[in-house]
Amino acid sequence: MRTLRCIAVAALAALCLGAADAGAKEYPTKPISFVVPFAPGGATDVVARLISTRLTEVLGKPVVVENRPGAGGTIGSGLVAKAAPDGHTLLMGTIATHGIGPSLYPNIPYDALRDFIPVTQAASQVYVVVVHPSVPATSLAQLIELAQAKPGSLTYASAGSGTAAHLFAELFKTKSRLDLVHVPYRGAGPAMADLVAGQVSMTFDVLLTTLTHIQAGSLRPLAVTSARRAAVLPDVPTLAEAGIKDYDAVGWNGVFLPAATPPEIVARLAKEIRAILNEPAVKSRITEQGAEVVASSPDEFAGFVRDEIARWAEVVRATNTRID
């Protein structure tokens, strides 16, 4: 009898394994929704569309980018957290949704660790402090002097409350003891449009969206947020070099799936997306804008996300940041 039970268990295990293999081979069975929880035009949107174009070709099914902005990316992320875990809904998460948001939003609609499976970190992005040419400051020191002389007179745009631009600026405010007014937008694209038009004074944003404006002279760069200078802006100092001690912050984005997605689907998507990110044409499109391709493994990305949540929880507490 015991022998028969063992045979039955082995047969059932083989059957389940065969079903899993069949499911992986059949995947995908319908179009895939790739949710970007921000408005079109920002760095995350750009990288997601580069991935989706090639992933459509690789998987043989449409991979459609859906922009679901709001609440620092937490609205769109919450939708993915509740989606069917079948590999047909992806999220392009960021430092905002899976680094800052968990500590900043009191009623965040998901658990950043429990409700998602990290697939791969796509890229890391240097942020740059840029001002409209009407702001009479050609260096960070001059900007600080101006802000100190006229507290509350300078405004800074962000892609929304809880985004990297918001927290990076709040960290700068705290370290330099300045009074700057936050103006949140529904995405980096609208924020950049108003900055270029002179409706706000400054912003912290990625090179991917600021570089063309810097090169055109419509924005003036004062410093970068990373520990070392950006290769595409070698003459622009880091915030640390400009006098803001120990300032080192970079943005990032990466692909997530809903929790309980079958491991064979996670493995396949990780393999395909990492390969896409390392394709010369895709990689050059990302790196030429000042970002860096990462293409990490799921385990590496999971560890990175855990560290980011802990790090930004400390920053939220230190800066006493609140949602506007």
C-alpha positions as CSV (number, residue, x, y, z in Angstrom):
1,M,0.0,0.0,0.0
2,R,2.8,2.4,0.9
3,T,4.5,1.7,-2.4
4,L,1.3,2.5,-4.2
5,R,1.0,5.8,-2.4
6,C,4.5,6.7,-3.3
7,I,3.9,5.9,-6.9
8,A,0.7,8.0,-6.8
9,V,2.5,11.0,-5.2
10,A,5.3,10.8,-7.8
11,A,2.8,10.6,-10.6
12,L,0.9,13.6,-9.3
13,A,4.2,15.6,-9.0
14,A,5.1,14.7,-12.5
15,L,1.7,15.8,-13.7
16,C,2.0,19.1,-11.9
17,L,5.4,19.7,-13.3
18,G,4.2,18.8,-16.8
19,A,1.3,21.3,-16.4
20,A,3.7,24.0,-15.3
21,D,6.0,23.4,-18.3
22,A,3.0,23.4,-20.6
23,G,1.9,26.7,-19.0
24,A,5.3,28.3,-19.5
25,K,5.4,27.1,-23.1
26,E,1.9,28.5,-23.9
27,Y,2.6,31.8,-22.2
28,P,1.6,34.4,-23.2
29,T,-1.9,33.6,-24.3
30,K,-3.2,37.2,-24.7
31,P,-1.9,40.8,-24.9
32,I,0.2,41.9,-22.0
33,S,-0.5,45.1,-20.1
34,F,2.7,47.0,-19.0
35,V,1.6,49.6,-16.4
36,V,3.6,52.7,-16.0
37,P,2.3,54.5,-12.9
38,F,3.2,57.9,-14.2
39,A,2.2,60.3,-17.1
40,P,3.8,59.8,-20.5
41,G,7.1,61.6,-21.3
42,G,9.1,60.8,-18.2
43,A,12.2,58.5,-17.9
44,T,10.2,55.5,-16.6
45,D,7.8,55.8,-19.5
46,V,10.6,56.0,-22.0
47,V,12.4,52.9,-20.7
48,A,9.1,51.0,-20.5
49,R,8.3,51.7,-24.1
50,L,11.8,50.6,-25.3
51,I,11.3,47.3,-23.5
52,S,7.7,46.8,-24.6
53,T,8.5,47.3,-28.3
54,R,11.1,44.5,-28.3
55,L,9.2,42.3,-25.8
56,T,6.2,42.3,-28.3
57,E,8.5,40.9,-30.9
58,V,10.1,38.4,-28.6
59,L,6.9,37.0,-27.1
60,G,4.7,37.2,-30.2
61,K,1.9,39.0,-28.3
62,P,1.3,42.8,-28.0
63,V,2.9,44.4,-24.9
64,V,0.9,47.5,-24.4
65,V,2.1,50.4,-22.2
66,E,-0.7,51.8,-20.0
67,N,0.0,55.0,-18.1
68,R,-1.9,55.1,-14.8
69,P,-0.5,58.2,-13.0
70,G,-1.4,59.5,-9.5
71,A,-0.2,59.6,-5.9
72,G,3.5,59.2,-6.6
73,G,2.9,56.1,-8.7
74,T,1.0,54.2,-6.0
75,I,-2.3,54.2,-7.8
76,G,-1.0,52.3,-10.8
77,S,1.1,50.1,-8.7
78,G,-1.9,49.2,-6.5
79,L,-3.8,48.1,-9.6
80,V,-1.0,45.7,-10.6
81,A,-0.7,44.3,-7.1
82,K,-4.4,43.2,-7.4
83,A,-4.1,41.9,-11.0
84,A,-4.2,38.2,-11.9
85,P,-0.8,36.6,-11.3
86,D,-0.5,35.1,-14.7
87,G,2.2,37.1,-16.3
88,H,-0.1,39.3,-18.4
89,T,0.2,42.4,-16.2
90,L,3.6,44.0,-15.6
91,L,4.6,47.0,-13.6
92,M,7.4,49.5,-14.3
93,G,8.1,50.4,-10.7
94,T,10.5,53.0,-9.5
95,I,12.3,54.4,-6.5
96,A,9.0,56.3,-5.8
97,T,6.7,53.2,-5.8
98,H,9.1,50.7,-4.2
99,G,11.5,52.9,-2.3
100,I,9.9,56.1,-1.0
101,G,6.2,55.4,-1.2
102,P,6.0,52.6,1.5
103,S,7.2,55.0,4.2
104,L,5.6,58.2,2.9
105,Y,2.0,57.2,2.2
106,P,0.0,56.2,5.3
107,N,-2.7,54.3,3.3
108,I,-0.6,52.9,0.5
109,P,-2.7,50.3,-1.4
110,Y,-0.1,47.6,-1.5
111,D,2.8,46.1,0.4
112,A,5.9,46.7,-1.7
113,L,7.6,43.5,-0.7
114,R,4.7,41.1,-0.1
115,D,2.5,42.0,-3.1
116,F,5.1,41.9,-5.9
117,I,7.8,39.7,-7.4
118,P,10.9,41.7,-8.6
119,V,11.9,40.7,-12.1
120,T,14.8,43.0,-13.0
121,Q,16.1,46.5,-12.2
122,A,16.1,48.1,-15.6
123,A,18.1,51.3,-15.1
124,S,19.5,53.8,-12.7
125,Q,19.3,57.5,-13.3
126,V,21.3,60.4,-12.2
127,Y,19.2,63.4,-11.3
128,V,20.3,67.0,-12.0
129,V,19.3,70.2,-10.3
130,V,18.1,72.6,-13.1
131,V,16.7,76.1,-12.9
132,H,14.9,78.2,-15.4
133,P,17.2,80.9,-17.0
134,S,15.2,83.6,-15.3
135,V,16.5,82.5,-11.9
136,P,19.6,84.6,-11.2
137,A,21.9,81.8,-10.2
138,T,24.6,80.2,-12.2
139,S,25.9,78.0,-9.3
140,L,24.4,76.0,-6.5
141,A,26.0,78.5,-4.0
142,Q,24.2,81.4,-5.7
143,L,20.9,79.5,-5.6
144,I,21.3,78.9,-1.9
145,E,22.1,82.6,-1.3
146,L,19.0,83.6,-3.3
147,A,16.8,81.2,-1.4
148,Q,18.2,82.4,1.9
149,A,17.7,86.0,1.0
150,K,14.0,85.4,-0.1
151,P,12.6,82.5,1.8
152,G,9.6,80.9,0.0
153,S,10.2,82.8,-3.2
154,L,11.6,79.8,-5.2
155,T,9.4,77.0,-6.3
156,Y,10.4,73.5,-7.3
157,A,8.4,71.2,-9.5
158,S,8.2,67.4,-9.2
159,A,6.5,64.6,-11.0
160,G,4.2,64.3,-7.9
161,S,4.2,64.0,-4.2
162,G,6.3,61.1,-3.1
163,T,8.4,60.9,-6.3
164,A,12.2,60.9,-6.3
165,A,12.2,64.6,-7.4
166,H,10.1,65.4,-4.4
167,L,12.3,63.5,-1.8
168,F,15.6,64.5,-3.5
169,A,14.6,68.2,-3.2
170,E,13.4,67.8,0.4
171,L,16.7,66.2,1.3
172,F,18.4,69.2,-0.3
173,K,16.2,71.6,1.6
174,T,16.9,69.9,4.9
175,K,20.7,69.7,4.4
176,S,20.9,73.4,3.2
177,R,18.2,74.7,5.6
178,L,16.2,76.4,2.8
179,D,12.5,77.3,2.4
180,L,11.5,76.1,-1.1
181,V,7.9,75.7,-2.2
182,H,6.9,72.3,-3.7
183,V,4.7,72.3,-6.8
184,P,3.7,68.7,-7.5
185,Y,2.5,67.6,-11.0
186,R,0.9,64.5,-12.4
187,G,4.1,63.3,-14.0
188,A,7.6,64.5,-15.1
189,G,6.4,65.6,-18.5
190,P,3.9,68.2,-17.3
191,A,6.4,69.4,-14.6
192,M,9.1,69.8,-17.2
193,A,6.8,71.7,-19.6
194,D,6.0,74.3,-16.9
195,L,9.6,74.6,-15.8
196,V,10.7,75.3,-19.4
197,A,7.8,77.8,-19.7
198,G,9.1,79.6,-16.5
199,Q,6.0,78.8,-14.4
200,V,8.3,77.3,-11.7
201,S,11.8,78.0,-10.7
202,M,13.6,74.7,-10.6
203,T,13.4,70.9,-10.3
204,F,15.4,67.8,-9.6
205,D,14.9,65.5,-12.6
206,V,16.7,62.8,-14.6
207,L,19.1,63.5,-17.4
208,L,16.8,61.5,-19.7
209,T,14.2,64.3,-19.6
210,T,16.4,67.4,-18.9
211,L,19.5,66.9,-21.1
212,T,17.9,68.2,-24.4
213,H,16.7,71.3,-22.6
214,I,20.1,71.8,-21.0
215,Q,21.7,71.5,-24.4
216,A,19.2,73.9,-25.9
217,G,19.9,76.5,-23.2
218,S,16.3,76.5,-21.9
219,L,17.4,75.1,-18.6
220,R,20.6,75.8,-16.5
221,P,22.2,72.8,-14.7
222,L,23.7,73.5,-11.3
223,A,24.6,70.1,-9.8
224,V,24.0,66.4,-10.1
225,T,22.7,64.2,-7.3
226,S,25.0,61.3,-7.6
227,A,28.4,60.7,-5.9
228,R,30.3,61.2,-9.1
229,R,29.8,63.6,-12.0
230,A,27.7,62.5,-15.0
231,A,29.7,61.7,-18.1
232,V,27.4,63.7,-20.4
233,L,27.7,66.8,-18.1
234,P,31.4,66.6,-17.0
235,D,31.5,70.3,-16.0
236,V,28.5,70.1,-13.7
237,P,29.6,69.4,-10.1
238,T,27.9,66.9,-7.7
239,L,25.8,68.3,-4.9
240,A,28.6,67.1,-2.5
241,E,31.2,69.0,-4.5
242,A,29.0,72.1,-4.4
243,G,28.9,72.0,-0.6
244,I,26.0,69.7,0.3
245,K,27.9,67.2,2.5
246,D,27.2,63.4,2.0
247,Y,24.5,64.0,-0.7
248,D,24.3,60.9,-2.9
249,A,21.0,59.8,-4.5
250,V,20.1,58.3,-7.8
251,G,16.7,57.2,-9.2
252,W,15.9,53.8,-10.7
253,N,13.2,51.8,-12.3
254,G,12.5,48.1,-12.7
255,V,10.0,45.5,-13.7
256,F,7.6,43.8,-11.2
257,L,5.0,41.1,-11.4
258,P,2.1,40.5,-9.0
259,A,2.9,38.1,-6.2
260,A,2.1,34.4,-6.9
261,T,3.0,34.6,-10.5
262,P,4.3,31.2,-11.5
263,P,8.1,31.0,-11.2
264,E,8.6,29.7,-14.7
265,I,6.9,32.8,-16.1
266,V,9.0,35.0,-13.8
267,A,12.1,33.3,-15.0
268,R,11.2,33.7,-18.7
269,L,10.3,37.4,-18.4
270,A,13.5,38.0,-16.4
271,K,15.6,36.3,-19.1
272,E,13.9,38.1,-22.0
273,I,13.8,41.6,-20.5
274,R,17.4,41.4,-19.3
275,A,18.5,40.4,-22.8
276,I,16.5,43.2,-24.3
277,L,18.1,45.8,-21.9
278,N,21.6,44.5,-23.0
279,E,20.8,44.8,-26.7
280,P,23.2,47.4,-28.2
281,A,20.4,49.5,-29.7
282,V,18.3,49.6,-26.5
283,K,21.3,50.1,-24.2
284,S,22.7,53.0,-26.3
285,R,19.2,54.7,-26.3
286,I,19.3,54.6,-22.5
287,T,22.9,55.4,-21.8
288,E,23.1,58.2,-24.3
289,Q,20.6,60.1,-22.1
290,G,22.7,59.8,-19.0
291,A,21.1,56.6,-17.5
292,E,22.8,53.3,-16.8
293,V,21.4,49.9,-17.7
294,V,21.4,47.5,-14.7
295,A,19.5,44.4,-15.9
296,S,19.9,42.6,-12.5
297,S,18.6,39.1,-11.6
298,P,15.3,38.8,-9.7
299,D,17.2,37.9,-6.5
300,E,19.6,40.8,-6.9
301,F,16.7,43.2,-7.5
302,A,14.7,41.9,-4.5
303,G,17.6,42.6,-2.2
304,F,18.1,46.1,-3.7
305,V,14.4,46.9,-3.2
306,R,14.6,45.9,0.5
307,D,17.6,48.1,1.0
308,E,16.0,51.1,-0.8
309,I,12.8,50.8,1.4
310,A,15.0,50.9,4.6
311,R,17.1,53.8,3.3
312,W,14.2,56.1,2.2
313,A,12.3,55.4,5.4
314,E,15.2,57.1,7.2
315,V,15.1,60.0,4.8
316,V,11.4,60.5,5.2
317,R,11.8,60.6,8.9
318,A,14.9,62.9,8.8
319,T,13.3,65.4,6.4
320,N,9.8,65.2,8.1
321,T,8.3,65.0,4.6
322,R,4.6,65.0,4.3
323,I,2.2,64.6,1.4
324,D,1.0,67.9,0.0
